[in-house]
């Protein structure tokens, strides 16, 4: 366990920040999408339809109008 902690702490800070940013970007792309009507960032609809809080129109996961 101590060897794992030392290996993680020995990585340079920019590499660690880049890895954290890449993981955050991947999670964000899975959970959010753009509203096809107004273009705002909204939660991704996993099934069915959701309503955009900005324009109030409904959208689904695969719809790409904009």
Helices and strands as residue ranges (DSSP letters): H 2-9, H 13-31, E 32-34, E 41-43, E 50-51, E 58-59
